[in-house]
Amino acid sequence: MADNVVYVGNKPPMSYVLAVITLFNEGNKTVILKARGKAISTAVDVCELTRNRFLSELEVKEIKTGTEELPRREGGTINTSTIEITLSK
């Protein structure tokens, strides 16, 4: 697990905003938000909240989208969308 990655899930967006701000305050030059499935919209919210309300000097350096195959309980796999947002100072 990388030191500058925030995995976005089911928590409220402000929890992840705090994690991003903490990572930048620790001296990281870039922070990566990673999410998949329904959490993608939360990751975008976290990015915009952080940039517009707290750290206005941040830039979105890169956005990667993709698909992961996840195992299903019943057997087989299911495709899930993913996103990686790289923020930099």
KOLKE-240531 format. One record per residue (C-alpha): chain; x, y, z. Coordinates in steps of 0.25 Angstrom, whole numbers. Each point is the difference from the previous one (the first is absolute). Example, Ala and Ser with C-alpha at 12.3 -4.5 7.8 and 13.67 -1.06 7.14 Angstrom:
<atoms>
<atom><chain>A</chain><px>49</px><py>-18</py><pz>31</pz></atom>
<atom><chain>A</chain><px>6</px><py>14</py><pz>-2</pz></atom>
</atoms>
This chain:
<atoms>
<atom><chain>A</chain><px>0</px><py>0</py><pz>0</pz></atom>
<atom><chain>A</chain><px>6</px><py>13</py><pz>-4</pz></atom>
<atom><chain>A</chain><px>2</px><py>11</py><pz>10</pz></atom>
<atom><chain>A</chain><px>-7</px><py>11</py><pz>-9</pz></atom>
<atom><chain>A</chain><px>-13</px><py>-8</py><pz>-4</pz></atom>
<atom><chain>A</chain><px>-14</px><py>2</py><pz>6</pz></atom>
<atom><chain>A</chain><px>-10</px><py>-11</py><pz>-3</pz></atom>
<atom><chain>A</chain><px>-14</px><py>6</py><pz>-1</pz></atom>
<atom><chain>A</chain><px>-11</px><py>-9</py><pz>5</pz></atom>
<atom><chain>A</chain><px>-13</px><py>2</py><pz>8</pz></atom>
<atom><chain>A</chain><px>4</px><py>10</py><pz>10</pz></atom>
<atom><chain>A</chain><px>-5</px><py>15</py><pz>-1</pz></atom>
<atom><chain>A</chain><px>8</px><py>8</py><pz>-10</pz></atom>
<atom><chain>A</chain><px>6</px><py>9</py><pz>11</pz></atom>
<atom><chain>A</chain><px>7</px><py>-12</py><pz>6</pz></atom>
<atom><chain>A</chain><px>8</px><py>-1</py><pz>-12</pz></atom>
<atom><chain>A</chain><px>2</px><py>15</py><pz>-2</pz></atom>
<atom><chain>A</chain><px>7</px><py>-1</py><pz>14</pz></atom>
<atom><chain>A</chain><px>9</px><py>-11</py><pz>-5</pz></atom>
<atom><chain>A</chain><px>4</px><py>7</py><pz>-12</pz></atom>
<atom><chain>A</chain><px>3</px><py>13</py><pz>8</pz></atom>
<atom><chain>A</chain><px>8</px><py>-8</py><pz>10</pz></atom>
<atom><chain>A</chain><px>8</px><py>-7</py><pz>-11</pz></atom>
<atom><chain>A</chain><px>4</px><py>14</py><pz>-6</pz></atom>
<atom><chain>A</chain><px>3</px><py>6</py><pz>13</pz></atom>
<atom><chain>A</chain><px>10</px><py>-12</py><pz>3</pz></atom>
<atom><chain>A</chain><px>8</px><py>5</py><pz>-12</pz></atom>
<atom><chain>A</chain><px>-6</px><py>-9</py><pz>-12</pz></atom>
<atom><chain>A</chain><px>1</px><py>8</py><pz>-13</pz></atom>
<atom><chain>A</chain><px>-11</px><py>-9</py><pz>-6</pz></atom>
<atom><chain>A</chain><px>-12</px><py>-8</py><pz>5</pz></atom>
<atom><chain>A</chain><px>-8</px><py>-10</py><pz>-8</pz></atom>
<atom><chain>A</chain><px>-14</px><py>-3</py><pz>3</pz></atom>
<atom><chain>A</chain><px>-5</px><py>-14</py><pz>-4</pz></atom>
<atom><chain>A</chain><px>-14</px><py>-5</py><pz>-1</pz></atom>
<atom><chain>A</chain><px>-9</px><py>-10</py><pz>-7</pz></atom>
<atom><chain>A</chain><px>-14</px><py>-2</py><pz>-3</pz></atom>
<atom><chain>A</chain><px>-10</px><py>9</py><pz>8</pz></atom>
<atom><chain>A</chain><px>11</px><py>7</py><pz>7</pz></atom>
<atom><chain>A</chain><px>5</px><py>7</py><pz>-13</pz></atom>
<atom><chain>A</chain><px>-9</px><py>11</py><pz>2</pz></atom>
<atom><chain>A</chain><px>5</px><py>2</py><pz>15</pz></atom>
<atom><chain>A</chain><px>14</px><py>0</py><pz>-5</pz></atom>
<atom><chain>A</chain><px>-4</px><py>12</py><pz>-10</pz></atom>
<atom><chain>A</chain><px>-7</px><py>7</py><pz>12</pz></atom>
<atom><chain>A</chain><px>12</px><py>-2</py><pz>9</pz></atom>
<atom><chain>A</chain><px>9</px><py>6</py><pz>-11</pz></atom>
<atom><chain>A</chain><px>-9</px><py>12</py><pz>-3</pz></atom>
<atom><chain>A</chain><px>-2</px><py>3</py><pz>15</pz></atom>
<atom><chain>A</chain><px>15</px><py>-1</py><pz>3</pz></atom>
<atom><chain>A</chain><px>3</px><py>10</py><pz>-12</pz></atom>
<atom><chain>A</chain><px>-11</px><py>10</py><pz>2</pz></atom>
<atom><chain>A</chain><px>-1</px><py>1</py><pz>15</pz></atom>
<atom><chain>A</chain><px>13</px><py>-4</py><pz>6</pz></atom>
<atom><chain>A</chain><px>12</px><py>0</py><pz>-9</pz></atom>
<atom><chain>A</chain><px>-2</px><py>9</py><pz>-12</pz></atom>
<atom><chain>A</chain><px>14</px><py>-2</py><pz>-5</pz></atom>
<atom><chain>A</chain><px>-2</px><py>-15</py><pz>-3</pz></atom>
<atom><chain>A</chain><px>-1</px><py>-4</py><pz>-15</pz></atom>
<atom><chain>A</chain><px>-6</px><py>-13</py><pz>-6</pz></atom>
<atom><chain>A</chain><px>13</px><py>-5</py><pz>-6</pz></atom>
<atom><chain>A</chain><px>-6</px><py>-13</py><pz>-6</pz></atom>
<atom><chain>A</chain><px>-13</px><py>-8</py><pz>-1</pz></atom>
<atom><chain>A</chain><px>0</px><py>-15</py><pz>-3</pz></atom>
<atom><chain>A</chain><px>-13</px><py>-8</py><pz>-2</pz></atom>
<atom><chain>A</chain><px>0</px><py>-15</py><pz>-2</pz></atom>
<atom><chain>A</chain><px>-7</px><py>-13</py><pz>3</pz></atom>
<atom><chain>A</chain><px>3</px><py>-11</py><pz>10</pz></atom>
<atom><chain>A</chain><px>-5</px><py>-14</py><pz>0</pz></atom>
<atom><chain>A</chain><px>-5</px><py>-4</py><pz>14</pz></atom>
<atom><chain>A</chain><px>-4</px><py>-14</py><pz>4</pz></atom>
<atom><chain>A</chain><px>-15</px><py>-2</py><pz>3</pz></atom>
<atom><chain>A</chain><px>-5</px><py>-8</py><pz>12</pz></atom>
<atom><chain>A</chain><px>-8</px><py>-9</py><pz>-9</pz></atom>
<atom><chain>A</chain><px>12</px><py>-3</py><pz>-9</pz></atom>
<atom><chain>A</chain><px>5</px><py>7</py><pz>-12</pz></atom>
<atom><chain>A</chain><px>5</px><py>15</py><pz>-1</pz></atom>
<atom><chain>A</chain><px>-7</px><py>13</py><pz>-1</pz></atom>
<atom><chain>A</chain><px>6</px><py>13</py><pz>-7</pz></atom>
<atom><chain>A</chain><px>1</px><py>12</py><pz>9</pz></atom>
<atom><chain>A</chain><px>4</px><py>14</py><pz>-4</pz></atom>
<atom><chain>A</chain><px>12</px><py>7</py><pz>6</pz></atom>
<atom><chain>A</chain><px>6</px><py>14</py><pz>1</pz></atom>
<atom><chain>A</chain><px>13</px><py>5</py><pz>5</pz></atom>
<atom><chain>A</chain><px>1</px><py>16</py><pz>2</pz></atom>
<atom><chain>A</chain><px>14</px><py>5</py><pz>2</pz></atom>
<atom><chain>A</chain><px>1</px><py>13</py><pz>8</pz></atom>
<atom><chain>A</chain><px>13</px><py>9</py><pz>0</pz></atom>
<atom><chain>A</chain><px>4</px><py>12</py><pz>7</pz></atom>
</atoms>
